[in-house]
Amino acid sequence: MTTSTRRLQHLVPASLVLALAATVTWLSFTREPAGAFLFPRIISVVMLGLAGWNFARAALGLARVGTGLSTGLLIRMAPGAAVTLVYVFFAAKWLGFYVASWLAFAAIYSLYDPASHSSAAAWARRLLVPAGFMLIIYLLFNTLLKVQTPRGIFF
Amino acid sequence: MEFLGYFGGVFEPVAFMLLLGGTIGGLILGATPGLSPTMAVALLIPFTFQLEPTQGLILLGAAYTSTIAGGAVSAILLKIPGAPANIATALDGHEMARNGQGAKALHMSFMASGVGGVLGVLLLIFLTPVLAKWALAFGPSHLFWMAILGVTVIGSLDSKSFVKGLLSGCLGLWLSMIGYDDIQGAQRFIFHDALTGGINIIAALIGIFAIPQVIEMFAKGRVPSSISSLAVEKQSLMASLRETFMYKRALAIGTVCGAIIGLIPGVGGQIAGLLAYDQSRKFSPDRDKFGTGHPEGVIAAESANNAMVGPSLVPLLTLSIPGSPTAAVLLGGLLIHGIFPGTDLFDNHPQVAWTFINSMLIGQILMVAFGILIASWAARVAKVPTPIMAGAVLVLSLFGSYSIQQSMGDVYIMLVLGLGMFFLEKFGFSAAPLVLGLILGPIAEANFIQGSMIANAGDGVAAYFLTGTLNLLLIAMVLASMAYSFWATMIHEPRRAASQAAQTKSEAAE
């Protein structure tokens, strides 16, 4: 990673954190009742100071801690992250916890399993391992512990 | 000796089964690289909702203790520390396994963990009631500074960047203020309906600790597992026991280092293990053998990281100040059952407090026995393919965050915080101070408001919060931890890196 890329990479989160700190400070000093925002005012001022310092270090290229992000890492994590987002924000409520979890688990396993995609045995494993795991979870949570889970069109 | 009267509770059938299950499960989870003790305990909290408070705490305490010891299995057989606390164990443990002494290394690591763990819990037993009584003298100003100290110490010591460590702590404190204000009922920072009830600590803990690890597993891509485990040969238990106790100096150094480190909030098992390893090497006549498969290295590191567990709970159980991220998760587990640490815990819930502490003592013995029995099997579990691990942790994270209040809002918060933490960690921000800020924020604010009211009726806010021996001592500790971190990350580390770069350059030129 070149020095300018590293500086730019650190500048983006530093700017976001600074913007967040500025927003929190602004809200803390403009909202009423003042008594409820006394502690937030103190914390937000400290946070704004630290965020400003952090931004200055990033802008000057002095921020070096952290591995940063690479295109390869983003490409590798993207399919899994997409499955996670669909699972949490749509599937769990629409299909129900158990079915959605089985599908999400199987999708993640299929996406990241290094075994060949043309192997029937590998596909059987990709579907059966999550099914076995979800069966244990169902017996444990639903039958034994009687814990509520998100309900959908299935169960 | 009040604790002796509560041993019976540990042996009640359900409690004992949970202790056994937590110990065995913790050993297996600990042996699995990528599943940290903190994450394991956070994921277990939802399992305790249906249990009595004592039973729930027994399960969490057993998992906390045994995940750290279980991490030694993968450190020794795979050279991958199961938890940061086992880094020092891998140095000599894996070399022993490579030299055909894997079973001996495993036996010694569990026996040393047991010795360190028992002495650490004894320290917890004898120190906690004394400190809990002493904590009665703490007023709101002292508790406010204690909470701030908890955040700054972890922010300073657990982070590689002074600014980012403290900034993470501030972010956590801000997150804790989201929702309705407790005193005036005012809405604060509610940007979405899901935030109306504030940020649930358990959902946040699961998100912050589990989701970044799931994404890290995604980030590895479609790679075949390259983990290869070394074979474990047969070894006499008695011979291992005799040899472990032959290295009394390493055991003593490890236990003392671990116990002291555990008492300091924010300094975790990783430092305990490495410090004990280093000190043991300095005092050993066989110091040249360290790193080549010397048993003393394993014994010192493992006795230290388990001796740390008991004392790390002392500030939690007496002052509500968690000494480590895992202790912070345990605090979340206590609060969810309506139990507040401190004198209230020992005066009004002695059954809960002492049964929990006693279970940790018994748990150490179970951990040694089952650790030795299942070590080689646990190493096989460590080779479970990454996508299976990622899928399982993701499903448990959703279940765990939903089951707290049967709210999808908590699930969204869990995921958003987890994704945010993954990106923040990539740029040097740290999860531990953020979590401490989130947990200690309400304590700090409540005591700040209470103290301000008292101060307004007396000498004023400045005089109330900034004078008095205990206040000044706590302020000095806050400033000292920040000054040390400033020196370490802003002055010492850049100098060291610059001299290392210059040395590399001159070597390359030659």
Interface residues (C-beta under 8 A of the other chain):
Chain A: Q9 H10 P13 A14 V17 A21 V24 L27 R31 E32 P33 G35 A36 F37 L38 F39 P40 I43 S44 V46 M47 L50 A51 W53 N54 R57 A63 V65 G66 T67 G68 L69 L73 R76 M77 P79 G80 A81 T84 L85 Y87 V88 F89 A92 K93 F97 S101 A104 F105 A106 I108 Y109 L111 Y112 D113 P114 V129 P130 F133 M134 I137 F141 L145 K146 V147 Q148 T149 P150
Chain B: P46 F47 F49 Q50 K160 S161 V163 K164 L166 L167 C170 L171 L173 W174 M177 D181 I183 Q184 A186 R188 F189 V214 I215 M217 F218 A219 K220 G221 R222 V223 P224 P385 T386 P387 I388 A390 G391 A392 L394 V395 L398 F399 Y402 S403 Q406 M408 V411 Y412 L415 L419 F423 L424 E425 K426 F427 G428 F429 A444 E445 F448 I449 S452 T489
